Structures are given as structure tokens and as C-alpha cells.
Amino acid sequence: MAKIEQAFDYSSIPYHKRYDYEYKPPTPLKRAGMVSALFIPPIVKSSARYFTLGPKLKDWTLGYHVALLHVMGKMDNVKEIQTSTARPSALPKDAFYVEEYFSRSSNVVEFLKQRAPGEWPDVADEIQEKVYGEWIYRQEDTDPEMYPFIHKQRKPFDKVLLLIHGGAFVLGSAPMYRRNAYDYTQNTDAAAFTISYRLAPQNPYPCPLIDCVSAYIHLLEKFDASKIILMGDSAGGSLVLSTILVLRDMGIKVPAGAVCLSPWVDLTHSFPSFQANHGIDYLPDMPKDPRLLDRKHFYAANEFLDLPYVSPIWATDFSNFPPFLIQVGTAEKLHDEVVAFAKKVSKDSGNKVVLETYESHVHTFQILKFAQGAKAAISRIAKWIMDSPKTSEYKLYDFNGSYLKDGSHNI
């Protein structure tokens, strides 16, 4: 049977280099025309719908409604999606990044290969090519003239944040997440390290997971596990949890904690909200592409979907899991599986899990940084990174990020 990675023939360019850095931008006048042609019609259409039919949810503001229309814009070509999302995000003037490459762990490859329930992709055996990563720093934290920064910073970092980007396992890159890394470490003493893991469908499971576990092992060469926090959104949140499961099962010391934003924990889509919130959340249905062959996902073959390293909710043992924070919106398709996962971990192992739900918010709503609820959520991420949780808690917030209930209760 043909393999999915053979159906896509443009995997030779590294993901962090797919954006053309030599590209000359158009003149300001031409750029204004391009932006107007691209955005004004859908904005007008969305605004008209908002005022005539009303928002899909009563809490949504006009800005939220229009922004979601933009997020919902579809690009049917996987190559186009991967190329466009390799474009770097801009950092503020007080920040800069430093490139760092690291090796893949052959031990991780062998460990996962022994536990594969189906056909092992040949690309997963590739360990010669190094993985690309970036350190994100603020000018006040360290001197950009001093290298390597991780050993010669002006003041010691209290924590290191290993940020694993989302993107349904098929898109995203470290350069794309530069600004996110900067924002998430604001008001903390943490340095951020982001990585460009291999992407499906050219590199399906376990390739992304191998790169993420290898990144953590790389950090352990410089930092104690008690200083490292893993963080990811959507597919990145899934990879965070899968990474911790692999580390635990391999007998490697797990990180001090984890932050998961709308983690994709069930690729079998067995929870009601995946269908109930269709048409409200921007997440699409199952991908439709003839090159998928008989598969349901670009990321993993069907026989892998209920493997805990692919869908963490199907794990039966959460012992030795670190504390973690989960944020999820009530309007997203993944809501039910995320809540069920948090309750399962807390009940089964007694781990310190803080689950925060935000009324009427969609999948990874933190990217809509103009929204009050997103601002509140990002500020609580910084607080959680700085403060160790004392108990497992369930917290419910309204659309603007304020308590719906005074206080919290155990999960």
C-alpha cells in the first residue's frame, strides 16, 4: 500500500526556511491595495452578517466575529499552508532570537518503534538531520553580544519554557511562534525555547513526537528538569502531553510543569462537542484529500489514533505526571475531550491540575489577543508559571475573563 508521505513531494525544504527571506515587499501603495482587496470584502460581508443576523454567540463582539471569519479562511493546498505559516512573526524592538540546532535521540526512536501498533514510517528513522530551535530573549534579560546566551545571561532565569507550536500537526514553525513565545514569558523569569518539529503529512507520527522529546532531552543537558516547563496549543498541547508520557515511560525525569491551551487529546473524535460546536468553532471537520488514502488524519494512521502517545486521553496511567494548567473555551469543538482529560488525570493520579474554561470562546482563543478574555488568559498563564499550584481546581470565567463564580472548586 502506498504511504502517505510519498503522496506529498515537497518535503525537502526545512519548515523554518520555506518563507522566502529574500522576497522584496511591495511598495506601500501596492501593499495597501493588496490588503484592501484581500480583507475589505470579507470584513464588509462579516460585519453585515453581524448586524443583520447577529453573532453566532451573544457574547461575541464585532471584532471577535470578524476576526474568526479571517481565521476560518481555508487554504486547500497543504504546501500553501505550510509555506505561509513558515513566515516569521515580528518581535518587539526590545526582543531578539538566537538560533540553536539539536540532534534527535536514537533512543527515543527505538523506544517508540518497539511500541508501534502498525506500520512504521521510514522517515521516522531519520536522525542525521538536526532540529531547528530558537531562544527568545528580552534585551533587559541578557546582552545580545554575549554568546552562548544560555550560559552568560546577566541574570539567572528561574524557568525555561519549551514552547511546542500548534497547527494540526501539519503547519507552523518556530519563527511563526516568536511573538507568542515573547508574550507568554512576559511578567515571568522564564526564557523561551521554540522548535520547528517535522510536520505531517510528509513526516507523520511519530516524527513530530520524536523531535519534541529530543528537544526536552537537549534542554536537560543544560538545565535541571525542575526548571523546565512545557507549553503547547492545540496539536502542540497534544505533543506536550505525549512527550511527558514518553519521558515518564522511558524513565526520564519529567518537567516541573506543563501549560496546555486547547490541547487536542482525542484524535478519534469520540466526544459530543466535536459535532455539537460545529459551525461555531473555526476548526474544520475531518480533512478531505484523496492523497490521504484510507486515513482519517494527516498525522497518524488509523491504527495509531487511540494510542496514548497520539491521543493522550486514552492513557490509563498518569502517575508521575507534573502539575499542569489547561485552558479551554466552551464554544470549541475540543471542549468535552479537554474537560474529560483534566478530570481523568486529576482523579486517577491526584495530580495538581488547574482547568480554566472561558465562556463562548473558541479553539485557542488566546491568539485573538485584542479580546479581553484572551488578555486575561495570557496573564493567568504567566501567574501559573511563576506560582506552583496548590490543589486541582476547576475555574469558570466569562467571555471577558472575569469569574463567573467567586472562587473555585476541586475537579
Long-range contacts (C-beta under 8 A, 24 or more apart in sequence): 1-293, 2-293, 3-119, 3-121, 3-122, 4-200, 4-201, 4-204, 4-291, 4-292, 4-293, 4-295, 4-298, 4-301, 5-121, 5-122, 5-123, 5-201, 5-202, 5-203, 5-204, 7-201, 7-291, 7-293, 8-78, 8-79, 8-201, 8-202, 8-291, 10-79, 10-202, 11-202, 11-203, 14-132, 14-196, 15-82, 15-86, 15-132, 15-172, 15-173, 15-196, 15-198, 15-199, 16-86, 16-132, 16-173, 16-174, 16-175, 16-196, 17-86, 18-82, 18-83, 18-86, 18-173, 19-83, 19-86, 19-87, 19-88, 19-175, 39-70, 42-69, 42-70, 42-73, 43-69, 45-69, 56-279, 56-280, 57-280, 57-331, 57-360, 58-360, 59-359, 59-360, 59-398, 59-399, 60-360, 60-399, 61-371, 63-370, 63-371, 64-368, 64-371, 67-368, 67-370, 68-282, 68-362, 68-368, 71-282, 71-367, 72-282, 74-284, 78-170, 78-201, 78-289, 78-298, 81-170, 81-171, 82-170, 82-171, 82-199, 85-167, 85-171, 85-172, 85-173, 85-176, 86-173, 86-175, 86-176, 87-175, 87-176, 88-173, 88-175, 88-176, 88-178, 89-175, 89-176, 89-177, 89-178, 89-179, 89-180, 90-178, 90-179, 91-136, 91-178, 91-179, 91-182, 92-182, 94-138, 94-139, 94-140, 95-136, 95-137, 95-138, 95-139, 95-182, 96-136, 96-137, 96-139, 96-144, 97-134, 97-135, 97-136, 97-137, 97-178, 98-134, 98-135, 98-137, 98-147, 98-148, 98-149, 99-132, 99-133, 99-134, 100-133, 100-134, 100-135, 100-193, 101-130, 101-131, 101-132, 101-133, 102-130, 102-131, 102-133, 102-214, 102-215, 102-218, 103-127, 103-130, 103-131, 103-214, 103-218, 104-129, 104-130, 104-131, 104-210, 104-211, 104-214, 105-210, 105-213, 105-214, 105-217, 107-250, 108-210, 108-213, 108-214, 108-217, 108-246, 108-250, 109-206, 109-210, 111-246, 111-249, 111-250, 112-206, 112-209, 112-210, 112-246, 112-309, 115-307, 115-309, 116-206, 116-304, 117-303, 117-304, 117-307, 118-301, 118-303, 118-304, 119-301, 121-203, 121-204, 121-205, 121-207, 123-198, 123-202, 123-203, 123-204, 123-207, 124-203, 124-206, 124-207, 124-210, 131-195, 131-196, 131-197, 131-198, 131-211, 131-214, 131-215, 132-174, 132-195, 132-196, 133-174, 133-193, 133-194, 133-195, 133-196, 133-215, 133-218, 134-174, 134-175, 134-178, 134-181, 134-193, 134-194, 134-195, 135-191, 135-192, 135-193, 136-178, 136-181, 136-182, 136-185, 136-191, 136-192, 136-193, 136-194, 137-191, 138-182, 138-185, 141-191, 150-191, 150-222, 151-222, 153-191, 157-189, 157-190, 157-191, 157-227, 158-188, 158-189, 158-190, 158-227, 158-386, 159-188, 159-189, 159-190, 159-191, 159-227, 159-228, 159-229, 159-256, 159-385, 160-190, 160-191, 160-192, 160-193, 160-219, 160-223, 160-227, 160-228, 160-229, 161-185, 161-188, 161-190, 161-191, 161-192, 161-193, 161-229, 161-230, 161-231, 161-385, 162-193, 162-195, 162-215, 162-216, 162-219, 162-228, 162-229, 162-230, 162-231, 162-255, 163-192, 163-193, 163-194, 163-195, 163-231, 163-232, 163-236, 164-194, 164-195, 164-197, 164-212, 164-215, 164-230, 164-231, 164-232, 164-236, 164-237, 164-239, 164-240, 164-243, 165-194, 165-232, 165-233, 165-236, 166-232, 166-233, 166-234, 166-235, 166-236, 166-237, 166-261, 166-364, 167-199, 167-234, 167-235, 167-236, 168-234, 168-235, 168-264, 168-298, 168-299, 169-199, 169-200, 169-205, 169-208, 169-235, 169-297, 169-298, 169-299, 170-199, 170-200, 170-201, 170-298, 170-299, 171-199, 172-199, 172-236, 180-367, 183-369, 183-378, 184-231, 184-259, 184-378, 184-381, 184-382, 185-382, 185-385, 186-378, 186-382, 187-379, 187-382, 187-383, 187-386, 188-382, 188-385, 188-386, 189-386, 190-229, 190-385, 193-219, 197-239, 200-297, 200-298, 200-299, 200-300, 201-291, 201-292, 201-298, 201-299, 204-298, 204-299, 204-300, 204-301, 205-299, 205-300, 205-301, 205-304, 205-309, 205-310, 206-309, 208-239, 208-299, 209-239, 209-242, 209-243, 209-246, 209-309, 212-239, 212-240, 212-242, 212-243, 213-243, 213-246, 213-247, 216-243, 216-247, 216-252, 216-255, 217-252, 220-252, 220-253, 225-253, 225-254, 225-255, 225-256, 226-256, 227-256, 228-255, 228-256, 229-255, 229-256, 229-257, 229-258, 229-259, 229-385, 230-255, 230-257, 230-258, 230-259, 231-258, 231-259, 231-260, 231-261, 231-381, 232-259, 232-260, 232-261, 232-263, 233-260, 233-261, 233-262, 233-263, 233-364, 233-366, 234-261, 234-262, 234-263, 234-264, 234-334, 234-363, 234-364, 235-264, 235-299, 237-261, 237-262, 237-263, 237-264, 237-265, 237-326, 238-263, 238-264, 238-265, 238-267, 238-311, 238-312, 241-265, 241-312, 242-308, 242-309, 242-310, 242-312, 244-321, 244-322, 245-308, 245-309, 245-312, 245-315, 246-309, 248-319, 248-320, 248-321, 254-320, 254-321, 254-322, 255-322, 256-322, 256-323, 257-322, 257-323, 257-324, 257-325, 257-384, 257-385, 257-388, 258-322, 258-323, 258-324, 258-325, 259-324, 259-325, 259-381, 259-384, 259-385, 260-324, 260-325, 260-326, 260-327, 261-326, 261-327, 261-328, 261-364, 261-366, 261-377, 262-327, 262-328, 262-329, 262-332, 262-334, 262-338, 262-363, 262-364, 262-365, 263-312, 263-326, 263-334, 263-338, 263-341, 264-334, 265-311, 265-312, 265-313, 265-334, 265-337, 265-338, 265-341, 266-311, 266-313, 266-314, 266-334, 266-337, 266-341, 267-296, 267-297, 267-299, 267-300, 267-305, 267-310, 267-311, 268-305, 268-306, 268-311, 268-314, 270-337, 271-334, 271-336, 271-337, 271-340, 272-336, 273-332, 273-333, 273-334, 273-335, 273-336, 273-337, 274-333, 274-334, 274-336, 274-337, 275-333, 277-331, 277-332, 277-333, 277-335, 278-333, 280-331, 280-362, 281-329, 281-331, 281-332, 281-333, 281-362, 281-363, 282-362, 282-363, 283-332, 283-333, 283-334, 283-363, 312-341, 313-337, 313-340, 313-341, 313-344, 316-348, 317-348, 318-344, 318-345, 318-348, 318-349, 318-351, 319-349, 321-345, 321-349, 321-351, 322-351, 323-351, 323-352, 323-353, 323-354, 323-388, 323-389, 324-351, 324-352, 324-353, 324-354, 325-354, 325-356, 325-380, 325-381, 325-384, 325-389, 326-353, 326-354, 326-355, 326-356, 327-356, 327-357, 327-358, 327-366, 327-377, 327-380, 327-381, 328-355, 328-356, 328-357, 328-358, 329-357, 329-358, 329-359, 329-360, 329-361, 329-362, 329-363, 329-365, 330-357, 330-358, 330-359, 330-360, 330-361, 331-360, 331-361, 331-362, 332-361, 332-362, 332-363, 332-365, 333-363, 334-363, 342-394, 342-411, 343-411, 346-392, 346-410, 346-411, 347-411, 350-392, 351-392, 352-388, 352-389, 352-390, 352-391, 352-392, 353-389, 353-392, 353-393, 353-411, 354-384, 354-389, 354-392, 354-393, 354-395, 355-393, 355-394, 355-395, 355-411, 356-380, 356-395, 356-396, 356-397, 357-394, 357-395, 357-396, 357-397, 358-397, 358-398, 358-399, 358-401, 359-396, 359-397, 359-398, 359-399, 359-404, 360-399, 361-399, 372-399, 372-400, 372-401, 373-397, 373-398, 373-399, 373-400, 373-401, 374-401, 375-401, 376-400, 376-401, 376-402, 377-401
